[in-house]
Amino acid sequence: MLFHVLDPDEIELPFDDLIFFEGMEPGDERTLLAEASDLVHAFREESERFRERWRTTCLEARVDYRFARTDVAPAELLRAFLTERMGRR
């Protein structure tokens, strides 16, 4: 079972102004100064493709995949998952 947990900002890029982006991975020194509104469409598409790659990889490995947002209470996510799992039996 994999719960793929993302913050809504990681999904939607809800910024409108000039924004400074920097690499978050260890050793990633890249930076970008850009108008967020110019990037929103491409960002959202890539975010969706990223989640779909994880879903497909899990499906191929026979691993349950659940996408979860940090703005949804963990208890709600677990309840929905367990209810669905119990329904399969």
C-alpha positions in Angstrom: 0.0 0.0 0.0 1.3 3.4 -0.9 -0.3 6.7 0.2 1.1 9.4 -2.1 0.8 12.5 0.0 1.1 16.0 -1.5 0.4 19.5 -0.4 -2.2 21.3 -2.6 0.5 23.8 -3.5 2.5 20.9 -5.0 -0.5 20.0 -7.2 -1.9 23.4 -8.3 0.9 26.0 -8.0 -1.5 28.6 -6.7 0.8 31.6 -7.0 0.3 34.6 -9.3 3.4 36.8 -8.8 7.0 36.7 -9.7 8.4 33.9 -7.6 11.9 32.4 -6.9 12.0 28.6 -7.3 14.9 26.6 -6.0 15.8 22.9 -6.2 14.8 20.9 -3.2 16.7 17.7 -3.7 20.1 17.2 -2.2 22.8 18.6 -4.5 20.2 20.4 -6.7 21.6 23.9 -6.9 19.2 25.1 -9.7 17.2 28.2 -9.3 14.5 29.9 -11.4 12.9 33.3 -11.2 9.6 33.4 -13.1 6.1 34.6 -13.2 4.2 31.8 -11.6 1.1 32.5 -13.8 3.2 31.7 -16.9 4.0 28.2 -15.5 0.7 27.1 -14.0 -0.7 25.2 -16.9 2.5 23.2 -17.6 3.1 22.7 -13.8 -0.4 21.2 -13.3 0.0 18.9 -16.3 3.4 17.7 -15.1 2.1 17.2 -11.6 -0.8 15.0 -13.0 1.7 13.0 -15.2 3.9 12.5 -12.1 1.1 11.1 -10.0 -0.1 8.9 -13.0 3.5 7.4 -13.3 3.4 6.5 -9.6 -0.1 5.0 -10.0 0.9 3.0 -13.0 4.1 1.7 -11.4 2.2 0.6 -8.3 -0.5 -1.1 -10.4 2.2 -3.0 -12.3 3.8 -4.0 -9.0 0.4 -5.0 -7.6 0.6 -2.3 -4.9 -2.5 -0.4 -3.9 -1.9 3.3 -4.7 -3.9 6.1 -3.0 -3.3 9.8 -3.8 -3.8 11.9 -0.7 -3.7 15.7 -0.1 -2.5 17.3 3.1 -5.7 19.3 3.4 -7.7 16.2 4.0 -7.6 14.7 7.5 -5.6 11.5 7.8 -8.5 9.8 9.6 -10.8 10.5 6.6 -8.2 9.0 4.2 -7.7 5.9 6.3 -11.4 5.4 6.8 -12.1 5.6 3.1 -9.3 3.2 2.3 -10.3 0.7 5.0 -14.0 0.9 3.9 -13.0 0.2 0.3 -10.7 -2.6 1.4 -13.4 -4.3 3.5 -15.8 -4.0 0.6 -13.5 -6.1 -1.6 -13.7 -9.1 0.8 
